[in-house]
Amino acid sequence: MNQFNDFNFSGKRALIRVDFNVPIKDGKITDGTRINAALPTIEKVLKDGGSVILMSHWGRPLKDIEKKPHLTLADFTLAPVAVYLAEKLGKPITFIADCMSEEASQKAASLKPGEVMLLENLRYYKQEEKGDRDFAEKLSKLGDVYINDAFGTAHRAHASTAIIADFFSSDKKMFGYLMENEVKAAEQVLHNAQRPFTAIIGGAKVSDKILIIENLLEKATDIIIGGGMAYTFFKAKGCHIGNSLCEDDRLETASNLLQKAAEKGVSIHLPSDSIIADKFDAQANTSSANNTEIPEGWMGLDVGQIACDTFSKVIRNSKTILWNGPMGVFEMEKFQHGTKCIADAVTDATADGAFSLVGGGDSVAAVNKFGYANKVSYVSTGGGAMLEFFEGKVLPGIAAIKQ
Ligand code: AMP
């Protein structure tokens, strides 16, 4: 499916749902990765001789203002994005302060080829998150063609990400380049994985990752479990884990997952040792310990060297790799070694021909931190969306276009 690339946008107004939910501090964008990722789509439309109407959400204005009344809508404006984008595209951007206004309709109707306009944060209206049909229909009138390039919000059935697609015929709605690449990479891993297929699941909590592990038990040959969530598995096996992170209400879940894996012949690799610390602190005293016997008063904050070596061997032997979640508290230097070892193994395997997909906020932050983003096959821009995709759910943003 390459509908977007083959479409000629000459004289057409392309209404593009992007994910410009980027970090902004003091009115400046501190990480423009998501905006940069949407540029090829915007540039293709402009190059064809079309015009562009961009729409996105930013944060959760209405919910946050309710909780913190000192905030106002202005604290959630997309205006800094217009400045950033104008610089990147080398042309002025018309910023529309109210996406439902008469001004929005008039400006959109009079856009000339090569012109770009950006609508203010769609979530200023509660109808956006509610998936309101009238709101979606009104937005749809702004463009001739609808393009969804917002993988980061594809798991939401919101007005601009899913419902709006109902108001365009099938030849007038499509994925942009970014969305197409995300879906292609995710589908390759979930539906076309060459084996051995290793999933590396890390991060803080078992509870966040149960569904993804369960679904991967149907797909992967090996599942590596690291990070804070590993200690719940060790406690479930009756080991002493000291003060390590543990979800006591998930001990049974952890045991069940191990049992299911054994039944299905999937190898689960738990870290046999840890770097332990006497407190959760960058300056903590550290030591190493076997995960069956972490002393009282100590906590595992990274996988140990034996685990690194074992995990690396499994990864280097894989043909498909999915990585979600860090192996330890990689934000602190003393506890980043495990995550870095895994990143090394993933990039080596990729150089040897494996397909590697890194998805989910913190593992993406880790590969960026270590400068490995260009050495893996694909780094996903969608945290929650990628997780839900690998949990086996149908994402409304994808379904709305593919139907
Ligand atoms: P998640 O968002 O679930 O992927 O979790 C990522 C977070 O888990 C990161 O901020 C890590 O610092 C944290 N983390 C990883 N390993 C540990 C650990 N052993 N103990 C406590 N937190 C951890």
Residues whose N, C-alpha, C, O or C-beta is under 5 A from the ligand:
A	BS01	AMP	G202 G203 A204 K205 G227 G228 L245 G300 L301 D302 G325 P326 M327 G328 V329 F330 D362
